[in-house]
Amino acid sequence: MKLTYKKLGPYIREVVKKNTNLQVEKLLGVSISKKFIPSIANIIGTDMSNYKIVQTNQFAYGPVTSRNGDKISIALLNEEDCIVSTSYTVFEIIDTNVLNPEYLMMWFGRPEFDRYARYMSHGSVREIFGWEELCNTELPIPSISKQLEIVASYNLLKNKISQKKALIDNLENLQKMIYKQWFIENNPQPLNYKISEFPEFVDLRHFVKGSLGGDWGKDEAVGNYNQKVLCIRGTDIPFAKLGMKKNIPTRFILNKNLSSRKLKQGDIVLEISGGSPVQSTGRPLLITDKLLSIFENNCICSNFCRAISLKDSQYFYYFYSHLVYLYDIGKMFSHENSTTGVKNFDLEGFLDQEKVMLPNLDVLVKYNDYYESIYQKIYHLGVFVEAMESYLDIFVSKLVLGGENEF
């Protein structure tokens, strides 16, 4: 039976509660992943009394959808009260016995809602999905018991995904711990090997054979731009390193550029432009045969990245691990410049100035075995998580729409 869609407007109301007495200090923003996150705004000298308070089980969203990755920033607060900037719209459900907040947030999390919000956005300078458009959004609103049943099933699957993500985090932390213990603290205990009191240190360039730039090409095949590739950007690195495609864009480039810029086993991609005030450039990505087979396409990096190749492949995991270590401790910030307002990573200076211990080859071979074992598990889990997240979208449609998939 076809479900009846209802406009959202009669079920929600806007809330404008200012932080007049500065009673709330926790400042958050809303990400395109539809979560509340710590704000990176510079608030020095800012009058925080004008900021809006968001209370538990209330929503906040950013109406501007342009330059937002075709997604709308909207989230349900399920923690203690916070404040957000005045650019956000805060709202709540009028009667939670009629419409459940988690059910509504589940609906907002569907890719179809993002597409709808982008389609309905308007404005000549900035495209806005305003309050009126939100209120005119239509969705099925079954009985509250059915909503709770749907939310319970949804959360069960979502929790399973969260468990797998936690396992990935644990494996990544284990790999970092092993590297730090063996090569930063010079203490590879499992090997019963005594590190020299005077290890040799070399600059990072000692290991590097060369580097190549990226490309961007075109978004569709046009003329000689006919070589289809996946183009890895800096923003893709956190997911790609786990074996996830996510939203890595498909691009079309010239054949000559493919032959010279195609990524291969043993390359290490570095983000050289971008970042933010609290996030440095220099994020690294390890390119392995396993990763390339998962992506099932020719891969290049974008022109905001560079790919490093090494002289000796046995240092592949070691070199990459040191880059991750430097990134995690914030060392990359000291190798940035910002001559045009955009942060750029000084790769050449970085390779010349940063020193690293030249490892004993016996220790290196054992480390490579550990690393390979751990990252095979991470790739396997990453592929599983991405598949389950894709299924989650279908799962929601089947639960709510009973097999229909229209919005």
ZAMARGU-4260 file (C-alpha; in steps of 0.2 Angstrom, whole numbers, plus 5000, padded with zeros to 4 digits):
<rodrens>
0) 5000/5000/5000 | 5007/5017/4996 | 5012/5027/5011 | 5004/5045/5014 | 5017/5058/5014
5) 5015/5073/5026 | 5023/5090/5026 | 5036/5092/5040 | 5030/5110/5045 | 5016/5106/5057
10) 5027/5094/5067 | 5042/5106/5070 | 5045/5124/5076 | 5060/5135/5076 | 5069/5139/5092
15) 5079/5155/5095 | 5086/5155/5113 | 5101/5166/5114 | 5116/5163/5126 | 5111/5179/5135
20) 5119/5175/5152 | 5133/5165/5145 | 5127/5150/5154 | 5133/5138/5140 | 5151/5137/5135
25) 5152/5122/5124 | 5153/5128/5106 | 5149/5116/5092 | 5147/5116/5074 | 5137/5104/5062
30) 5147/5094/5049 | 5141/5087/5032 | 5142/5070/5040 | 5127/5076/5051 | 5135/5076/5067
35) 5139/5090/5080 | 5158/5093/5080 | 5169/5105/5090 | 5169/5122/5081 | 5186/5128/5073
40) 5180/5146/5073 | 5191/5160/5080 | 5180/5167/5094 | 5193/5178/5102 | 5184/5195/5106
45) 5167/5187/5100 | 5151/5191/5110 | 5145/5174/5114 | 5129/5180/5121 | 5122/5181/5103
50) 5125/5163/5100 | 5110/5151/5100 | 5108/5137/5113 | 5104/5120/5107 | 5096/5108/5120
55) 5096/5089/5120 | 5084/5082/5107 | 5084/5098/5097 | 5091/5100/5079 | 5102/5112/5071
60) 5106/5115/5052 | 5116/5126/5041 | 5104/5133/5027 | 5119/5136/5015 | 5121/5121/5004
65) 5132/5128/4990 | 5151/5123/4991 | 5145/5109/5004 | 5149/5093/4994 | 5131/5091/4989
70) 5126/5088/5007 | 5116/5098/5020 | 5124/5100/5037 | 5110/5095/5049 | 5111/5085/5066
75) 5101/5080/5081 | 5109/5084/5098 | 5110/5069/5109 | 5122/5076/5122 | 5123/5090/5134
80) 5117/5108/5129 | 5128/5118/5117 | 5129/5134/5108 | 5130/5137/5089 | 5133/5152/5079
85) 5119/5162/5072 | 5121/5156/5055 | 5113/5140/5060 | 5094/5137/5062 | 5089/5128/5078
90) 5072/5119/5079 | 5063/5105/5088 | 5049/5093/5087 | 5033/5100/5094 | 5026/5083/5100
95) 5038/5069/5102 | 5024/5057/5105 | 5019/5060/5087 | 5036/5061/5078 | 5051/5054/5086
100) 5067/5064/5084 | 5078/5049/5080 | 5066/5044/5066 | 5067/5061/5059 | 5086/5062/5060
105) 5086/5045/5051 | 5076/5052/5037 | 5088/5067/5036 | 5102/5055/5035 | 5096/5048/5018
110) 5106/5053/5002 | 5089/5056/4995 | 5086/5070/5007 | 5103/5078/5003 | 5098/5078/4984
115) 5081/5085/4988 | 5089/5099/4999 | 5101/5104/4985 | 5088/5103/4972 | 5076/5115/4982
120) 5090/5127/4987 | 5090/5144/4979 | 5099/5160/4979 | 5111/5170/4966 | 5126/5171/4977
125) 5124/5157/4990 | 5111/5144/4988 | 5100/5142/5003 | 5089/5128/5009 | 5078/5139/5020
130) 5066/5136/5034 | 5051/5137/5022 | 5059/5123/5011 | 5062/5113/5026 | 5044/5114/5032
135) 5038/5109/5015 | 5048/5093/5015 | 5037/5078/5014 | 5040/5062/5023 | 5030/5047/5029
140) 5025/5048/5047 | 5018/5031/5053 | 5012/5028/5071 | 5024/5032/5085 | 5026/5013/5089
145) 5031/5009/5071 | 5043/5024/5071 | 5051/5017/5087 | 5052/4999/5079 | 5061/5006/5064
150) 5073/5016/5074 | 5077/5001/5084 | 5081/4991/5069 | 5091/5005/5061 | 5101/5007/5077
155) 5105/4989/5078 | 5113/4989/5061 | 5122/5005/5065 | 5129/4999/5081 | 5136/4984/5072
160) 5145/4996/5060 | 5151/5006/5074 | 5159/4991/5082 | 5168/4987/5066 | 5174/5005/5065
165) 5180/5004/5083 | 5190/4988/5079 | 5198/4998/5064 | 5203/5012/5076 | 5211/4999/5088
170) 5221/4991/5074 | 5227/5008/5068 | 5232/5013/5086 | 5241/4996/5088 | 5251/4999/5072
175) 5256/5017/5078 | 5261/5010/5095 | 5272/4997/5087 | 5281/5010/5076 | 5283/5022/5091
180) 5290/5009/5103 | 5302/5001/5090 | 5309/5016/5081 | 5305/5032/5091 | 5308/5024/5108
185) 5321/5012/5101 | 5314/4997/5110 | 5308/4983/5099 | 5305/4971/5114 | 5297/4956/5105
190) 5313/4954/5095 | 5325/4953/5110 | 5336/4964/5099 | 5347/4977/5107 | 5347/4994/5098
195) 5363/5003/5095 | 5366/5017/5108 | 5372/5028/5093 | 5359/5024/5079 | 5362/5032/5062
200) 5350/5046/5057 | 5347/5052/5039 | 5336/5065/5031 | 5320/5058/5023 | 5326/5062/5006
205) 5338/5048/5008 | 5324/5036/5005 | 5315/5046/4991 | 5317/5042/4972 | 5306/5056/4966
210) 5289/5063/4966 | 5275/5067/4954 | 5261/5079/4953 | 5242/5075/4951 | 5229/5080/4939
215) 5211/5085/4939 | 5205/5083/4921 | 5186/5084/4917 | 5171/5077/4925 | 5165/5069/4909
220) 5174/5061/4894 | 5177/5076/4881 | 5188/5074/4866 | 5206/5068/4871 | 5200/5068/4890
225) 5195/5050/4888 | 5204/5040/4902 | 5193/5036/4916 | 5202/5037/4933 | 5198/5039/4952
230) 5206/5055/4958 | 5211/5055/4976 | 5210/5071/4985 | 5216/5076/5002 | 5199/5075/5009
235) 5198/5057/5003 | 5213/5051/5012 | 5205/5047/5029 | 5193/5034/5021 | 5205/5028/5007
240) 5218/5023/5019 | 5205/5010/5026 | 5201/5004/5008 | 5185/5014/5006 | 5180/5023/4990
245) 5167/5034/4998 | 5165/5049/4987 | 5182/5048/4978 | 5177/5057/4961 | 5178/5049/4944
250) 5187/5060/4932 | 5193/5059/4914 | 5211/5064/4909 | 5223/5064/4894 | 5231/5047/4890
255) 5248/5054/4891 | 5244/5061/4909 | 5238/5044/4914 | 5254/5035/4909 | 5265/5048/4919
260) 5253/5050/4934 | 5245/5033/4937 | 5248/5028/4955 | 5256/5011/4958 | 5261/5000/4972
265) 5274/5008/4983 | 5268/5026/4980 | 5264/5037/4995 | 5252/5051/4992 | 5254/5068/5002
270) 5241/5082/5003 | 5251/5097/4999 | 5238/5111/4998 | 5223/5114/5009 | 5221/5110/5027
275) 5213/5121/5040 | 5219/5131/5056 | 5218/5115/5066 | 5222/5103/5053 | 5239/5103/5044
280) 5243/5098/5026 | 5254/5083/5023 | 5241/5069/5026 | 5249/5053/5019 | 5241/5039/5010
285) 5249/5022/5007 | 5246/5015/4989 | 5246/4996/4989 | 5241/4983/4976 | 5227/4978/4988
290) 5220/4996/4989 | 5221/4997/4970 | 5212/4981/4968 | 5198/4987/4979 | 5196/5003/4969
295) 5195/4993/4953 | 5201/5008/4943 | 5216/5017/4937 | 5220/5030/4951 | 5229/5046/4951
300) 5230/5060/4965 | 5223/5077/4962 | 5233/5092/4958 | 5233/5097/4977 | 5243/5081/4981
305) 5259/5074/4976 | 5265/5055/4975 | 5282/5050/4982 | 5291/5035/4976 | 5305/5027/4986
310) 5322/5020/4980 | 5320/5004/4990 | 5303/4996/4993 | 5308/4987/5009 | 5307/5004/5017
315) 5289/5007/5011 | 5280/5004/5027 | 5293/5011/5038 | 5294/5028/5028 | 5275/5029/5028
320) 5273/5025/5047 | 5286/5040/5050 | 5275/5052/5040 | 5260/5046/5050 | 5269/5049/5066
325) 5275/5067/5061 | 5257/5071/5056 | 5250/5065/5072 | 5262/5075/5083 | 5258/5091/5072
330) 5276/5092/5064 | 5268/5096/5047 | 5262/5113/5053 | 5280/5119/5053 | 5283/5115/5035
335) 5268/5125/5028 | 5268/5142/5020 | 5253/5152/5015 | 5258/5165/5002 | 5241/5166/4993
340) 5229/5163/5008 | 5229/5144/5005 | 5241/5133/5015 | 5254/5124/5005 | 5266/5111/5011
345) 5284/5113/5008 | 5288/5095/5002 | 5306/5099/4997 | 5311/5107/5013 | 5302/5094/5023
350) 5312/5080/5014 | 5328/5089/5017 | 5326/5094/5035 | 5317/5080/5044 | 5328/5066/5051
355) 5324/5048/5054 | 5333/5034/5061 | 5340/5021/5048 | 5333/5005/5055 | 5342/4989/5057
360) 5337/4977/5042 | 5332/4963/5053 | 5321/4974/5063 | 5314/4981/5047 | 5309/4964/5040
365) 5300/4960/5056 | 5291/4977/5056 | 5285/4974/5038 | 5278/4958/5043 | 5268/4966/5057
370) 5263/4980/5047 | 5256/4969/5032 | 5247/4958/5044 | 5238/4973/5053 | 5234/4982/5037
375) 5226/4967/5028 | 5214/4966/5043 | 5211/4985/5041 | 5207/4984/5023 | 5196/4969/5025
380) 5186/4978/5039 | 5185/4995/5029 | 5178/4986/5014 | 5165/4978/5025 | 5160/4994/5034
385) 5158/5003/5017 | 5147/4990/5011 | 5136/4990/5027 | 5135/5009/5026 | 5128/5008/5008
390) 5116/4994/5013 | 5110/5005/5028 | 5103/5018/5016 | 5094/5004/5007 | 5088/4997/5024
395) 5081/5013/5029 | 5071/5014/5013 | 5064/4997/5015 | 5060/5000/5033 | 5051/5016/5030
400) 5044/5015/5013 | 5041/4996/5012 | 5051/4994/4997 | 5046/5011/4989 | 5061/5023/4986
405) 5054/5039/4981 | 5056/5056/4989
</rodrens>
